[in-house]
Amino acid sequence: MNFDTLLPVGIVLTSLLAGGFIFLVKEESHVLRGVLNLSGAIVKLLLVGVMIWGVYHGHVYEARWMLAPGLELVLHADALSVLFVTLSSVLWLVTTIYAIGYLEESPNRSRFFGFFSLCVSATVGIALAGNLLSFVIFYELLTLATYPLVAHRGTAEATRGAKIYLAYTMGGGVLLLTGAIWLQVLTGPVDFVQGGVLSGSAPALEGQLIAIFVLLLAGLGVKSALIPLHGWLPQSMVAPAPVSALLHAVAVVKAGAFGILRVVYDVYGVAYASSLGLLTLLGILASMTILYGSIKALSQDGLKKRLAYSTVSQVSYIALGASILGPIATVGGMVHLVHQGIMKITLFFCAGNYAETLGIHHVSQMDGVGRRMPWTTLAFSVGALGMIGIPPIAGFVTKWYLGLGAVEANAHWVLLILAASSLLNAGYFLPILYRAWFRPPPEVWPAEHIHAGRFETIGALLWPPVITAAFCLIAGLFAAAPFSPLEWVELIARREHGL
């Protein structure tokens, strides 16, 4: 193997090997476990940096293994995979630091971080999958790796939430596998190709290709929480905060959304999908999910459940962008893969800080918390305002490009969806900010936990949300800078649309 073949393999293996060793670490070996976690994350980031530079300059990184005649496992780096693998790798490092502080006194830490690393390996495998078969394999490995994380606490509630999660995601996996097998029987091996491997297919196949798209969309729609397949997501909020952050910002819901982008752009091709009427179906489902998730969030007093329904809504901006024919909407949808990730992980980190430091689990308990935990609440405010779409935070960039793309495509109804969604976002986030900053604090907080540090909480819990909140601002303020998420997505859009 040469370096071009080894690089994508190495990016997957860094977290896989780290996870394997972590399983063997004794519970009391804090330092060794931390070294394995952080060294694996840092080495992965360095390798990803090399890949970014190479892909930007047109270099090809690919590894192939023949599993059976006509069945190849492929790892391939293109601009879209690099976008997702970079997001996963950066947020893995930040989440690892947060999880080390969060689980400081918890049992079964080696088991947790072992599966945590396997989860990231599967996510990176999804990002680098070069064909539909490889994507399906890593997609199912992700389900198996995240189930123990959801069930980590071992309580009856955690076990129930994990079983619901497993039932939904395994069911979605069956639909995805069925669609992938049907498509491979129909057309042969399905590599991910810019412009779509199916574009130009024979008209006699159109009926079957429409049915296959519905199967693939249903399978991917479970993890991306498209209604009515979203029911697992609020139930999985029984998981520890680092797991919630991972599910919502890095791994599971992003894997589903990323898969939808792959199917639309690199399997069917956006122009061919539009000619079959498939983008209309996707746009309707995405719009309904955006509004439904926001409306449900309004009535949730549980902070993590409110954030969960917010995720149901926000992730569907990615699918909405893919449903609008044109390069500007493509930019809006794809860049939200990153923007939603950094904003939502910030919010879940903050929710974890409130719970672990003050025992706050509900919105109704947040009166005056900004005075007790100002930096955490400032980070939460940045993430929340970004979700609403307030400039100059990253979420504004997403909504601006989606709006411009809708106008370009004469899909003016999308503007109504964006406006209604932003109003609903304000309806469930602004009351939280008002309580936190402007209402007087209670005489006694629900609890003062061990994580109460000399400042407002320990550094391992405080700095990750502060850093990711800074990412939210930087991604908005410097959106036009070289190698920014927006600039990288514009490169992808130019290639996908042949510009």
Secondary structure by P-SEA (a helix, b strand, c coil): cccccaaaaaaaaaaaaaaaaaaaccccaaaaaaaaaaaaaaaaaaaaaaaaaaaaacccccccccccccccbbbbbcaaaaaaaaaaaaaaaaaaaaaaaaaccccaaaaaaaaaaaaaaaaaaaaacccaaaaaaaaaaaaaaacccccccccaaaaaaaaaaaaaaaaaaaaaaaaaaaaaaaccccccccccccccccccaaaaaaaaaaaaaaaaaaaaccccccccccccccccaaaaaaaccccaaaaaaaaaaaaacccccaaaaaaaaaaaaaaaaaaaaaaaaaaaaaacccaaaaaaaaaacccaaaaaaaacccaaaaaaaaaaaaaaaaaaaaaaaaaaaaaaaccccccccccccccccaaaaaaaaaaaaaaacccccaaaaaaaaaaaaaaaaccaaaaaaaaaaaaaaaaacaaaaaaaccccccccccccccccccccccccccaaaaaaaaaaaaaaaaccccccaaaaaaaaaaaaacc
